[in-house]
Amino acid sequence: MVIKMDIMEVMKFSSEAKITRTNWWISVVALMVINVVLTMVGVIPAALVSIMILVPSIAFAVSRLRDRGHSGVPAFALRLIIFPWGLIECGFLAGTE
């Protein structure tokens, strides 16, 4: 099985961009590492680092929710605002075939 994830499509919030659970977890861990490293280095203020990490985090979550079959803005907003449910949806439930 070949898993392809087009980062540019994800970052453009393209409707064709869908990612699997594995790719979502990899992106979450990578963004956490980037956040910690940039915050520890201290060249960029922590608040700015958090904002820089927020946009890709939302893009990956939206792509993962599309893979789960959700397509409307209210579906995205509800699952992203209610953090524990969004984590369960993105990280633990299977996507569409």
C-alpha positions in Angstrom: 0.0 0.0 0.0 1.4 3.4 -1.0 0.4 6.3 1.1 0.7 9.7 -0.6 0.2 12.9 1.2 0.5 16.1 -0.8 1.4 18.8 1.7 0.6 21.7 -0.7 -2.9 20.4 -1.2 -3.4 20.1 2.6 -2.1 23.6 3.2 -4.4 25.0 0.6 -7.4 23.3 2.3 -8.1 21.6 -1.0 -11.3 19.5 -1.0 -9.4 16.6 -2.5 -6.8 16.6 0.3 -7.5 13.7 2.6 -4.9 12.1 5.0 -4.9 8.8 6.8 -4.6 8.3 10.6 -1.0 7.4 10.3 -0.1 10.6 8.3 -2.2 12.7 10.7 -0.3 11.3 13.7 3.0 11.8 12.0 2.1 15.4 11.2 0.9 16.1 14.8 4.2 14.7 16.3 6.3 16.7 13.7 4.4 19.9 14.5 4.9 19.3 18.3 8.6 18.8 17.8 8.9 21.9 15.6 7.0 23.9 18.3 9.2 22.7 21.1 12.4 23.3 19.2 11.5 26.8 18.0 10.3 27.7 21.5 13.4 26.4 23.1 15.7 28.2 20.7 13.9 31.4 21.6 14.7 33.3 18.4 11.0 33.6 17.6 8.6 34.6 20.5 6.6 31.7 21.8 3.2 33.3 20.9 4.4 33.7 17.2 5.5 30.1 17.1 2.1 29.0 18.4 0.4 31.0 15.6 2.7 29.5 13.0 2.0 26.0 14.2 -1.8 26.6 14.4 -2.5 27.0 10.7 -0.8 23.7 9.6 -2.5 22.0 12.6 -5.9 23.1 11.4 -5.1 22.2 7.8 -4.1 18.6 8.8 -7.2 18.3 11.0 -9.5 19.5 8.2 -7.9 17.0 5.8 -8.3 14.2 8.3 -11.9 15.1 8.9 -12.5 15.0 5.1 -11.1 11.5 5.1 -13.6 10.6 7.8 -16.4 11.8 5.5 -17.1 15.3 7.0 -17.4 18.1 4.5 -19.3 21.1 5.9 -17.8 24.0 7.8 -20.0 23.4 10.8 -18.7 19.8 11.0 -15.1 21.0 11.0 -15.8 23.8 13.5 -17.6 21.6 15.9 -15.0 18.9 15.9 -12.1 21.4 16.2 -13.6 23.4 19.0 -14.6 20.4 21.1 -11.0 19.3 21.4 -11.4 15.8 22.9 -13.9 14.8 20.3 -11.8 16.2 17.5 -8.8 14.2 18.8 -10.9 11.0 18.9 -12.2 11.7 15.3 -8.8 12.5 13.8 -6.6 10.1 15.7 -8.5 7.0 16.5 -11.5 6.5 14.2 -11.0 4.9 10.8 -11.4 6.9 7.6 -13.5 6.2 4.5 -12.4 3.6 2.1 
